[in-house]
């Protein structure tokens, strides 16, 4: 009876989390077939780039679609606490005004289109419908994405010749970025393989493993599985760790929740004392909320920006007591890593410039966390302008990419440190810092200097 009550309680918590839908299910696989209207691929298997101007480019304008998730509605349904992100439509208008007041995109007016995506009803069909709307109805040159995690989203846009500037915590490795080059980019996050190398290295240096039984919660998608089997597991073996791996099917909310609960049961039965997560920005919070509440199971957790650290600070009553004790890992995304008391807001030229753009439109943010969506939007816009301004002749994904490959070293993200663009780089963030939960302040803090991601 006690087990039944515990499962009912945990199931209820999971279902509340499940309402977030897209925010929970992190999909990394490519699309197996082309969608209606899709483009053929080149001889190297990548989407071929048509000659001439790309879609959405006219003699005097470039159409860019910004996809937003109604985070206030998600928060209202789940009950989870998070800093309000403000009026996203107004923020996009501010960015459009800034671009057009400063020479446009290569001399062409940026025409920004704002679309809300209902993450609570996320599915492959819903994302295909959105892709159809943006590529066929809007005829966009570029899409700035948040909150889309199904397998078909990114391949759909690439197959339709649309540039994707991914502003979501979506783990993309070098192979995936190369597969959809020159269409797929992120201006606010790192390439995933370099992250994994640095993550394992830091956890070892911080004595996180400490001779304990380690469990890895892993998203079971082709890309993540390859990264873990070919990279993460060998790296862990090199530092003396042979972990128990729990592969979680993130096809939909139901399979995700069942997989995480079963992972907890398995880890507890096998005496796992340390848990790390690879492949999903919400798996850590859901696992800790439900699987971590199993009686007699109190592991220490590794943490990274991919695990949404701010959740653990903002929702202490949702997770079991002691969950954050000893949490350590790496952070590369200050808006969801540390409070302003730990890192002055704004800091640095790029972040200050973005905040000034919004301030010119009368938009203010109560904290860096409140700007966690606005900053990646600004990053994507600035990168879009960099490539367009450096382009001559026809503007399409290939010519835009050539300009960024040449000039990308000039770019600095407002969302994180370092720079990994230029010479073929497709993910902007190039550095990290050690991230640790500080029990005295009740927040995560950065320790030590910025360190370049390990790319070899």
C-alpha positions in Angstrom: 0.0 0.0 0.0 2.8 2.4 0.9 4.5 1.7 -2.5 1.2 2.4 -4.3 0.7 5.7 -2.5 4.3 6.7 -3.3 3.8 5.8 -7.0 0.5 7.8 -7.1 2.2 10.8 -5.5 5.2 10.6 -7.8 2.9 10.0 -10.9 1.0 13.1 -10.0 4.2 15.1 -9.9 5.3 13.7 -13.2 2.0 14.5 -14.9 2.3 18.1 -13.8 5.8 18.2 -15.2 4.5 16.4 -18.4 2.3 19.4 -19.2 5.5 21.2 -20.3 5.7 18.7 -23.1 8.4 20.1 -25.4 10.5 21.4 -22.6 10.8 17.8 -21.3 11.3 15.8 -24.4 14.7 16.7 -25.9 14.9 15.2 -29.4 18.2 15.0 -31.2 17.6 12.7 -34.2 17.4 13.8 -37.8 14.3 13.4 -40.0 14.3 10.1 -41.8 12.4 11.3 -44.8 11.9 14.6 -46.6 8.6 16.4 -45.8 6.3 17.7 -48.5 8.1 20.4 -50.4 11.5 19.3 -49.0 14.7 19.9 -50.9 16.9 17.2 -52.4 20.3 16.5 -50.8 23.7 17.0 -52.3 26.2 14.3 -53.2 27.6 14.5 -49.6 24.2 13.7 -48.1 23.7 17.3 -46.8 20.8 19.5 -48.0 21.8 21.2 -51.3 21.7 25.0 -51.4 19.9 26.4 -54.4 21.6 29.2 -56.3 20.3 32.8 -56.1 18.7 34.5 -53.1 17.3 32.3 -50.4 13.6 32.1 -49.5 12.2 35.2 -47.9 14.8 37.5 -49.6 13.6 40.2 -51.9 15.4 43.3 -53.4 14.8 45.3 -50.2 13.8 42.9 -47.4 14.7 39.7 -45.5 12.0 37.8 -43.6 12.9 36.3 -40.3 10.5 34.3 -38.1 10.9 34.2 -34.3 9.3 31.2 -32.6 8.3 31.8 -29.0 6.9 29.5 -26.3 4.2 30.9 -23.9 6.3 30.3 -20.8 3.8 32.1 -18.5 1.1 29.7 -19.5 3.4 26.8 -18.9 4.3 28.1 -15.5 0.7 28.6 -14.6 -0.2 25.0 -15.6 2.8 23.3 -13.9 3.1 25.5 -10.8 6.8 25.6 -11.2 8.4 28.9 -10.3 10.6 30.8 -12.7 11.4 34.4 -13.5 9.0 36.0 -15.9 10.5 36.6 -19.4 8.3 39.6 -20.3 6.6 40.5 -23.6 8.4 38.5 -26.2 6.6 40.0 -29.1 7.7 43.5 -28.0 11.2 42.2 -27.6 11.3 41.0 -31.2 9.9 44.4 -32.4 12.8 46.0 -30.5 15.3 43.9 -32.3 13.7 44.5 -35.7 13.9 48.3 -35.0 17.5 48.1 -34.0 18.5 46.1 -37.1 16.7 48.5 -39.4 18.0 51.6 -37.7 21.5 50.2 -38.2 21.6 49.4 -41.8 19.3 46.4 -41.9 20.6 43.0 -43.0 23.2 43.7 -45.6 21.3 46.8 -46.5 17.9 45.1 -46.7 15.1 45.7 -44.2 14.6 42.9 -41.7 10.9 41.9 -41.6 10.4 40.1 -38.3 7.4 37.7 -37.9 6.5 36.6 -34.3 4.9 33.2 -33.8 3.8 31.5 -30.6 4.2 27.7 -30.4 2.1 25.7 -28.0 4.7 23.6 -26.3 2.0 21.8 -24.2 0.7 20.1 -27.4 4.1 19.4 -28.9 4.3 16.5 -31.4 6.0 15.7 -34.7 2.7 16.6 -36.5 2.5 20.0 -34.7 6.1 20.8 -35.5 5.6 19.8 -39.1 2.6 22.1 -39.3 4.6 24.9 -37.8 7.5 24.2 -40.3 4.9 24.3 -43.2 3.5 27.6 -42.0 7.0 29.2 -41.7 8.5 27.8 -44.9 5.4 27.8 -47.1 3.2 30.6 -45.8 5.7 33.0 -44.3 8.5 32.0 -46.8 11.1 32.9 -44.2 14.8 33.2 -44.9 15.7 32.3 -41.3 13.9 31.0 -38.2 15.0 31.7 -34.7 13.8 28.7 -32.7 12.8 28.2 -29.0 10.9 25.3 -27.5 11.0 22.9 -30.5 12.4 19.5 -29.6 10.8 16.9 -31.9 12.9 14.8 -34.4 11.6 16.5 -37.5 11.9 20.2 -36.6 15.5 21.1 -37.6 15.7 18.8 -40.6 12.5 20.2 -41.9 13.7 23.8 -42.1 17.1 22.7 -43.5 15.5 20.7 -46.2 13.5 23.7 -47.2 16.6 25.9 -47.4 15.7 28.0 -44.3 18.5 29.1 -42.0 18.0 27.9 -38.4 19.4 29.9 -35.6 18.6 27.7 -32.6 18.0 29.6 -29.4 17.0 26.6 -27.3 19.0 24.3 -25.1 19.2 21.6 -27.7 22.3 19.4 -27.6 23.8 19.4 -31.1 27.0 17.7 -31.7 29.5 18.3 -34.5 28.2 15.5 -36.7 24.6 16.8 -36.5 25.6 20.4 -37.2 27.7 19.2 -40.2 24.9 17.0 -41.5 22.6 20.1 -41.8 25.3 22.6 -42.7 25.1 25.4 -43.7 21.6 25.7 -42.4 21.9 24.9 -38.6 23.6 27.2 -36.1 23.4 28.3 -32.4 24.5 31.7 -31.3 24.0 31.0 -27.5 25.2 27.5 -26.7 28.2 25.2 -27.3 28.8 22.2 -29.6 27.8 19.1 -27.6 30.9 16.9 -28.1 33.2 19.6 -26.7 30.9 20.0 -23.8 31.0 16.3 -23.0 34.8 16.2 -23.1 35.0 19.2 -20.7 32.2 17.9 -18.5 33.8 14.5 -17.8 37.2 16.2 -17.2 35.9 18.7 -14.7 33.8 16.0 -12.8 37.0 13.9 -12.4 39.0 16.9 -11.3 36.3 17.8 -8.7 36.4 14.3 -7.3 32.7 13.9 -8.2 33.1 10.2 -9.0 35.3 9.5 -5.9 35.2 5.7 -6.4 31.4 5.6 -6.2 29.0 3.7 -8.4 27.9 6.1 -11.1 24.7 6.3 -13.1 24.2 8.1 -16.4 20.7 9.1 -17.4 20.8 9.3 -21.2 18.4 10.4 -23.9 17.9 7.5 -26.2 18.2 9.2 -29.6 20.6 8.3 -32.4 22.8 11.3 -31.9 23.0 11.2 -28.2 23.5 7.5 -28.1 26.4 7.9 -30.6 27.9 10.7 -28.5 27.7 8.6 -25.3 28.9 5.3 -26.7 31.7 6.7 -28.9 32.8 9.6 -26.6 31.4 9.8 -23.1 31.8 6.1 -22.1 35.4 5.9 -23.3 36.2 9.1 -21.5 34.6 7.9 -18.3 36.5 4.6 -18.6 39.8 6.5 -18.9 39.1 8.1 -15.5 38.2 4.7 -13.9 34.4 4.9 -14.2 32.2 2.2 -15.7 28.7 3.6 -15.2 25.3 2.1 -15.2 23.5 3.8 -18.2 19.8 4.3 -18.2 18.6 5.0 -21.7 15.4 7.0 -21.7 13.0 7.1 -24.6 12.0 10.8 -25.0 9.7 10.2 -27.9 6.8 11.7 -25.9 6.0 12.8 -22.4 4.7 9.4 -21.3 7.8 7.4 -22.4 10.0 10.0 -20.9 8.3 9.8 -17.5 8.2 6.1 -17.5 11.9 5.9 -18.5 13.0 8.3 -15.8 11.1 6.5 -13.1 12.5 3.1 -14.1 16.0 4.6 -14.2 15.5 5.6 -10.6 14.4 2.1 -9.6 17.3 0.5 -11.4 19.9 2.9 -9.9 18.6 2.4 -6.4 18.7 -1.4 -6.8 22.3 -1.3 -8.1 23.6 1.0 -5.4 24.2 4.1 -7.6 25.6 6.9 -5.5 26.4 9.5 -8.2 24.1 10.6 -11.1 24.9 12.6 -14.2 22.7 13.5 -17.2 23.5 13.6 -20.9 21.1 14.6 -23.6 18.3 16.6 -22.1 17.7 20.0 -20.5 14.8 18.8 -18.4 15.7 15.2 -17.5 17.6 16.3 -14.4 14.8 18.2 -12.8 12.2 15.6 -13.6 14.4 12.7 -12.4 15.3 14.5 -9.2 11.7 15.4 -8.6 10.3 11.9 -9.0 12.9 9.2 -9.2 15.0 10.9 -6.5 12.1 10.7 -4.1 12.3 7.0 -3.9 12.8 5.8 -0.3 16.5 5.1 0.4 17.8 6.7 -2.8 19.7 9.9 -2.2 22.5 10.2 -4.8 24.7 13.2 -5.5 24.0 14.9 -8.8 26.3 16.4 -11.4 25.0 19.6 -12.9 25.5 21.6 -16.1 23.7 24.4 -18.0 22.0 21.7 -20.0 20.3 20.6 -16.8 18.5 23.9 -16.2 20.2 24.8 -12.8 17.7 27.6 -12.0 14.9 25.0 -11.6 16.6 23.6 -8.5 17.0 27.1 -7.0 13.5 28.3 -7.8 11.6 25.1 -6.8 13.2 23.8 -3.6 9.9 22.3 -2.3 9.4 20.3 -5.5 12.6 18.3 -5.1 13.6 16.0 -2.2 15.5 17.6 0.6 19.3 17.4 0.1 19.0 17.1 -3.7 21.4 20.0 -4.3 23.9 18.9 -1.7 27.3 18.5 -3.4 26.1 19.4 -6.9 29.0 20.3 -9.1 29.7 20.5 -12.9 30.2 23.1 -15.5 28.2 26.2 -16.5 28.2 28.1 -19.8 24.9 29.9 -19.7 24.7 32.6 -16.9 21.0 33.4 -17.5 20.0 30.0 -16.1 23.1 29.3 -14.0 23.8 31.9 -11.3 22.1 34.9 -9.7 23.0 38.5 -10.4 24.7 38.7 -7.0 27.3 36.2 -8.4 27.7 37.9 -11.8 26.9 41.6 -12.3 24.0 42.1 -14.7 24.8 43.2 -17.4 28.4 42.1 -17.8 30.6 42.5 -20.9 30.1 44.4 -24.1 27.8 41.9 -25.8 25.3 41.5 -22.9 25.3 45.2 -22.3 24.7 46.0 -25.9 21.7 43.6 -26.0 20.2 45.1 -22.9 20.7 48.6 -24.3 18.8 47.5 -27.5 15.8 46.5 -25.4 16.1 49.6 -23.1 15.8 51.8 -26.2 12.3 50.3 -26.7 11.4 50.8 -23.0 12.0 47.2 -22.1 13.7 46.4 -18.8 14.5 43.1 -17.1 14.4 42.5 -13.3 17.2 40.0 -13.6 19.5 38.1 -16.0 17.2 35.1 -15.6 14.3 37.2 -16.8 16.3 37.9 -19.9 17.1 34.2 -20.5 14.9 34.3 -23.7 15.6 37.8 -24.8 19.4 37.4 -24.7 19.4 34.4 -27.1 17.0 36.2 -29.4 19.5 39.1 -29.4 22.4 36.8 -30.1 20.6 35.2 -33.1 19.7 38.6 -34.4 23.3 39.9 -34.1 24.7 36.8 -35.7 22.2 37.1 -38.5 23.3 40.7 -39.1 27.0 39.8 -39.0 26.6 37.2 -41.8 24.3 39.4 -43.9 26.4 42.5 -43.6 29.5 40.5 -44.7 27.7 39.1 -47.7 27.9 40.4 -51.2 25.7 39.3 -54.1 23.0 36.8 -53.6 21.9 36.1 -50.0 21.3 32.5 -49.2 22.3 30.1 -46.4 25.6 29.2 -48.2 26.7 32.8 -48.9 25.7 33.8 -45.4 27.7 30.9 -43.9 30.7 31.9 -45.9 30.6 35.4 -44.4 30.2 34.0 -40.8 33.1 31.5 -41.4 35.2 34.4 -42.4 34.1 37.0 -39.8 32.7 34.8 -37.0 35.7 35.4 -34.8 34.4 38.9 -34.3 31.2 37.6 -32.7 30.6 37.4 -29.0 27.5 35.8 -27.5 25.6 37.8 -24.9 24.5 34.4 -23.4 27.9 32.9 -22.5 31.6 33.1 -22.7 34.2 32.5 -25.3 33.7 32.2 -29.0 33.8 29.1 -31.2 32.5 30.6 -34.5 34.6 31.1 -37.6 36.4 28.5 -39.8 33.5 26.1 -39.8 32.3 26.5 -36.2 28.5 26.4 -35.9 28.0 26.8 -32.2 29.0 30.1 -30.6 29.8 29.4 -26.9 33.5 28.5 -26.5 34.2 28.6 -22.7 32.8 27.4 -19.4 33.4 27.7 -15.7 33.1 25.3 -12.8 29.5 25.4 -11.5 28.8 24.5 -7.9 25.8 24.7 -5.5 26.6 26.9 -2.5 24.6 25.8 0.5 25.3 29.1 2.3 23.7 31.3 -0.3 21.2 28.7 -1.7 22.4 29.4 -5.2 24.8 28.1 -7.8 28.1 29.9 -8.1 30.9 30.0 -10.6 34.4 29.0 -9.4 37.7 29.7 -11.1 38.4 31.3 -14.5 36.7 30.8 -17.8 38.2 27.7 -19.5 37.9 26.9 -23.3 35.9 23.8 -24.1 38.1 20.8 -24.8 37.7 20.2 -28.6 40.1 17.3 -28.8 
